[in-house]
Amino acid sequence: MIEAPPESSGYDINVFEDNKNVVRENIEVCSSIDVNPLHPKCVAIKLTAIIPAQIVKDLTNCIGEKEIITPEMVYDLSKAFDSGDTDYLANKFSLNQEQLKRIAEFIPNINWLGKLCESENVSLFVDAEFTQYQPGVRLITLALMHIFNKEKYTFWNTYQCYLKKTEEHVHMDTKLIQDVGVRWAGKIVRGAYMQYEREKALKNKVEDPVHDDYDSTSDAYDRVAEYLLKGVAEGKDWRFILATHNETSLLKACSTYSSLSIQKNVYFGQIAGMGEALSCGLAQTGFPVYKLVPTGTVDEVLPWLSRRMAENSHMMAGAQRDRIMIQQEIKRRILKN
Ligand SMILES: Cc1cc2nc3c(=O)[nH]c(=O)nc-3n(C[C@H](O)[C@H](O)[C@H](O)COP(=O)(O)OP(=O)(O)OC[C@H]3O[C@@H](n4cnc5c(N)ncnc54)[C@H](O)[C@@H]3O)c2cc1C
């Protein structure tokens, strides 16, 4: 799984074009890798690398505080993407002329991404972002699923279980996508922006969107995993990856995976260089594991990695154990020879 780190918060067309080149390169490299054909080739990106954050913010505002996305919204947005005609957004979205013009200007970037992934046979993980953008990102990805996930699992939404509303969203989206007759795919994470979300809620004097404590986030994560594992075992058209370094969640999920005799459509993922002992243990036991590899220059990748290390509080506490296990393995290999 390759991550294209670029992101952009502004409105500079040249930046989006540069980012598209990076994304294209990553998709083409990923496509050329020889892997077991049963397992998807995956690239992860932030949507705001190729379209202005303002577009996802505008769509977020249309969805409203309750964050309910209806099948009609998904149909209308996918028709607008497919045709390039923003008139389809007239009924369900309250957008002014300037906002519609901005969407129309960037529809080609969205279609370009979908067609490229489809032709290169690459699955695209759309990263989850801050809550002021995430409902819009979620809606755009559902519309892309409606267009591109008819035969394959091309577009994957990301669900942040630290948010109080996420469990409900997973239930809503899996049902919605099933009802519109395409395939649902998801990346399940705990969530990366806790501190920022808490500070923003405090500043704006609104309810904190993040669960009150770590255990509530973990319980939500494990319930979402259980719900999805059961759905896949029942034969639902779902595919998902549990992206976590948390050993307890992984052990619980693996135990359910084995007891339900799941054979396909469920994956486990960790960031390259983090949770190595966990990934190796999972792989050796026969579970399908992905490592997320950020690409780019050292200057681009190091800040990204250091942010990820800061988030991974519990995994970093286990880093010492990883080091000991790696040392033991080196010794074992040297003594063996
Ligand atoms: C392959 C991969 C892809 C990822 N993609 C994304 C993405 O697209 N978007 C995104 O936001 N994140 C993403 N992440 C990061 C992820 O959301 C987590 O921040 C990170 O993995 C740490 O969580 P954990 O489950 O691995 O482990 P842990 O160390 O067990 O959990 C730490 C996490 O628990 C939560 N937490 C900690 N303290 C509290 C508290 N007091 N109250 C409530 N919750 C708390 C926070 O979410 C924190 O990040 C990704 C991670 C991986 C491995």
The ligand as an SDF file (V2000), in Angstrom:
LIG
                    3D

 53 58  0  0  0  0  0  0  0  0999 V2000
   -2.4730    2.0160    7.3500 C   0  0  0  0  0  0  0  0  0  0  0  0
   -2.9340    3.2070    8.1470 C   0  0  0  0  0  0  0  0  0  0  0  0
   -3.6650    4.2190    7.5200 C   0  0  0  0  0  0  0  0  0  0  0  0
   -4.1350    5.3240    8.2630 C   0  0  0  0  0  0  0  0  0  0  0  0
   -4.9070    6.2850    7.6560 N   0  0  0  0  0  0  0  0  0  0  0  0
   -5.4720    7.2750    8.4080 C   0  0  0  0  0  0  0  0  0  0  0  0
   -6.3800    8.2080    7.8380 C   0  0  0  0  0  0  0  0  0  0  0  0
   -6.6840    8.1770    6.6440 O   0  0  0  0  0  0  0  0  0  0  0  0
   -6.9120    9.1780    8.6520 N   0  0  0  0  0  0  0  0  0  0  0  0
   -6.6540    9.2410    9.9990 C   0  0  0  0  0  0  0  0  0  0  0  0
   -7.2190   10.1040   10.7060 O   0  0  0  0  0  0  0  0  0  0  0  0
   -5.7670    8.3760   10.5510 N   0  0  0  0  0  0  0  0  0  0  0  0
   -5.1870    7.4070    9.7870 C   0  0  0  0  0  0  0  0  0  0  0  0
   -4.3100    6.5160   10.3810 N   0  0  0  0  0  0  0  0  0  0  0  0
   -3.8330    6.7740   11.7610 C   0  0  0  0  0  0  0  0  0  0  0  0
   -4.7900    6.1920   12.7980 C   0  0  0  0  0  0  0  0  0  0  0  0
   -6.0030    6.9140   12.7850 O   0  0  0  0  0  0  0  0  0  0  0  0
   -4.2500    6.2580   14.2280 C   0  0  0  0  0  0  0  0  0  0  0  0
   -3.9440    7.5750   14.5820 O   0  0  0  0  0  0  0  0  0  0  0  0
   -3.0050    5.4560   14.4660 C   0  0  0  0  0  0  0  0  0  0  0  0
   -3.0160    4.2680   13.7500 O   0  0  0  0  0  0  0  0  0  0  0  0
   -2.9140    5.1330   15.9860 C   0  0  0  0  0  0  0  0  0  0  0  0
   -3.9920    4.3000   16.3860 O   0  0  0  0  0  0  0  0  0  0  0  0
   -3.8060    2.7440   16.5990 P   0  0  0  0  0  0  0  0  0  0  0  0
   -5.1380    2.0680   16.4640 O   0  0  0  0  0  0  0  0  0  0  0  0
   -2.7810    2.2400   15.6500 O   0  0  0  0  0  0  0  0  0  0  0  0
   -3.1630    2.5660   18.0290 O   0  0  0  0  0  0  0  0  0  0  0  0
   -3.3070    3.1270   19.4960 P   0  0  0  0  0  0  0  0  0  0  0  0
   -1.9500    3.6500   19.8030 O   0  0  0  0  0  0  0  0  0  0  0  0
   -3.8820    2.0320   20.3180 O   0  0  0  0  0  0  0  0  0  0  0  0
   -4.3510    4.2970   19.5040 O   0  0  0  0  0  0  0  0  0  0  0  0
   -4.0160    5.6560   19.5390 C   0  0  0  0  0  0  0  0  0  0  0  0
   -5.2520    6.3440   19.0390 C   0  0  0  0  0  0  0  0  0  0  0  0
   -6.3270    6.1760   19.9860 O   0  0  0  0  0  0  0  0  0  0  0  0
   -7.1260    7.3430   20.0150 C   0  0  0  0  0  0  0  0  0  0  0  0
   -7.0370    7.9170   21.3830 N   0  0  0  0  0  0  0  0  0  0  0  0
   -5.9170    8.0620   22.1380 C   0  0  0  0  0  0  0  0  0  0  0  0
   -6.1880    8.6600   23.3160 N   0  0  0  0  0  0  0  0  0  0  0  0
   -7.5140    8.9010   23.3170 C   0  0  0  0  0  0  0  0  0  0  0  0
   -8.4010    9.5360   24.2500 C   0  0  0  0  0  0  0  0  0  0  0  0
   -7.9690   10.0220   25.4150 N   0  0  0  0  0  0  0  0  0  0  0  0
   -9.7220    9.6370   23.9210 N   0  0  0  0  0  0  0  0  0  0  0  0
  -10.1830    9.1600   22.7550 C   0  0  0  0  0  0  0  0  0  0  0  0
   -9.4000    8.5390   21.8240 N   0  0  0  0  0  0  0  0  0  0  0  0
   -8.0830    8.4200   22.0940 C   0  0  0  0  0  0  0  0  0  0  0  0
   -6.5600    8.2910   18.9560 C   0  0  0  0  0  0  0  0  0  0  0  0
   -7.2550    8.0460   17.7590 O   0  0  0  0  0  0  0  0  0  0  0  0
   -5.1030    7.8390   18.8410 C   0  0  0  0  0  0  0  0  0  0  0  0
   -4.5380    8.1400   17.5770 O   0  0  0  0  0  0  0  0  0  0  0  0
   -3.8440    5.4120    9.6610 C   0  0  0  0  0  0  0  0  0  0  0  0
   -3.1170    4.3850   10.2790 C   0  0  0  0  0  0  0  0  0  0  0  0
   -2.6760    3.2860    9.5470 C   0  0  0  0  0  0  0  0  0  0  0  0
   -1.9340    2.1930   10.2720 C   0  0  0  0  0  0  0  0  0  0  0  0
  1  2  1  0
  2  3  1  0
  2 52  2  0
  3  4  2  0
  4  5  1  0
  4 50  1  0
  5  6  2  0
  6  7  1  0
  6 13  1  0
  7  8  2  0
  7  9  1  0
  9 10  1  0
 10 11  2  0
 10 12  1  0
 12 13  2  0
 13 14  1  0
 14 15  1  0
 14 50  1  0
 15 16  1  0
 16 17  1  0
 16 18  1  0
 18 19  1  0
 18 20  1  0
 20 21  1  0
 20 22  1  0
 22 23  1  0
 23 24  1  0
 24 25  2  0
 24 26  1  0
 24 27  1  0
 27 28  1  0
 28 29  2  0
 28 30  1  0
 28 31  1  0
 31 32  1  0
 32 33  1  0
 33 34  1  0
 33 48  1  0
 34 35  1  0
 35 36  1  0
 35 46  1  0
 36 37  1  0
 36 45  1  0
 37 38  2  0
 38 39  1  0
 39 40  1  0
 39 45  2  0
 40 41  1  0
 40 42  2  0
 42 43  1  0
 43 44  2  0
 44 45  1  0
 46 47  1  0
 46 48  1  0
 48 49  1  0
 50 51  2  0
 51 52  1  0
 52 53  1  0
M  END
$$$$
